[in-house]
Amino acid sequence: MNIKLALANIGGLSNPSKMPCYGYSIPAKYCKTGSKLAKVKGSVCNKCYALDNFYRMPVVENALQLRYEITMRALDNISDRKVWIDSFVYLLNNRKQDLFRWHDAGDIQSVDHLRMIVEVAEQTPQIRHWLPTKESKMVEDYFEIYGSIPSNLSIRLSGNMVDKGSPTKLAVRLGIQTSSVTTKGDHSCVAYKQDGECRDCTMCWDTSNMDTSYPLH
């Protein structure tokens, strides 16, 4: 394994300008819940940034689609799955960053998809992983089957509607975190006070931070 091969095996990493780390993204049009919410006025997905602007550029769309297709093959084939996991583990273990963001575009596709991400987190204990998701049922089903996630993975169940909070009751029961979107000016995210960048803030990766709230943007 080498960096070039590992990147090819997963379709490359994303590098969100806001983040202090690399990420991994697939097309938002494949979001199970998010694609439905995108059509609902007042939902957090109604004006999804990952369905517009930079994400509509052909080179970006092609990269996102490639990652999706590679991920789907990994879910369908055990040898492709091992390559996907091993390549992520190799890349993260050979990067100097200590944070990773899952799905700056897109979302988990199934319980098995979440399981692959968990296996990567388990094998990269020095990395703090952040996975925001609207797939609460998939996460709940995952816990029913597997019981727990590694301590270096922050799964944040995202609220569906603006100013309506987040699925706190389920998150508390599962021992994970949440995120929400507000228009009331009482958000906890500091990025929008510092040119839209996280910089040295790692609140979203912090498993001791129960809820991160973002301004509508």
Number of C-alpha atoms within 10 A of each C-alpha: 9 10 15 10 13 20 16 14 19 23 22 19 17 20 15 16 11 13 20 19 18 19 20 20 24 28 24 24 16 16 20 16 18 23 17 13 20 19 12 15 12 15 20 23 22 19 17 17 15 18 19 11 9 12 18 14 10 10 10 15 15 15 18 23 17 17 21 20 14 18 21 15 15 20 19 12 10 11 11 18 19 14 15 25 21 19 22 25 18 18 19 22 16 11 13 10 14 16 20 21 23 21 19 21 22 24 25 24 18 16 17 14 17 17 16 18 18 19 16 22 25 17 17 19 15 14 21 22 27 24 21 22 23 23 19 17 13 18 24 16 13 18 14 11 10 9 10 13 19 14 13 20 23 25 23 28 25 25 22 23 19 21 18 14 17 24 19 19 10 17 21 12 9 16 14 23 27 28 24 25 25 19 12 10 10 11 16 16 19 17 17 15 9 9 10 13 17 20 14 9 14 15 17 26 24 18 21 11 14 18 23 20 22 20 19 15 11
